[in-house]
Amino acid sequence: MAKVDASAEPDGEAREKRLARRGAVTRSDLADAVHRKVGVPRADCAKYVEMVLEEIFERIVAREDVKLSSFGAFLVRAKKERLGRNPKTGAGAKISARLVVTFKPSNILRARINDGE
């Protein structure tokens, strides 16, 4: 039985299935894309993707906004305490103050999304 080269380009059919599923893009998908475009070994690409995501994660945890030119910004926002309600029972419930992360796409990303419709 022939050994399959793990770094070889996936066959067209497998790639088409992956694109057709239209699910969430995974870390593995990002690493594969970097591998195809740059040609660096797949394992190294996975490490690079992980390093970038870890840096973004650390900055957000440190309550810093992360702005990626031509892509968008991850913004850390404080929400005040407020009164909410349980939709099933209608009973009031206090929602505590907390931090949330939001994403604001850049105008370039918005334009590319809308041009693709």
HELIX and SHEET records of a PDB file:
HELIX    1   1 GLY A   12  ARG A   21  1                                  10    
HELIX    2   2 ARG A   27  VAL A   38  1                                  12    
HELIX    3   3 ARG A   42  VAL A   61  1                                  20    
HELIX    4   4 ASN A  107  ASP A  115  1                                   9    
SHEET    1   A 3 VAL A  66  LEU A  68  0                                        
SHEET    2   A 3 GLY A  72  LYS A  79 -1                                        
SHEET    3   A 3 ARG A  98  PRO A 105 -1                                        
SHEET    1   B 2 ARG A  82  ARG A  85  0                                        
SHEET    2   B 2 GLY A  92  ILE A  95 -1                                        
END                                                                             
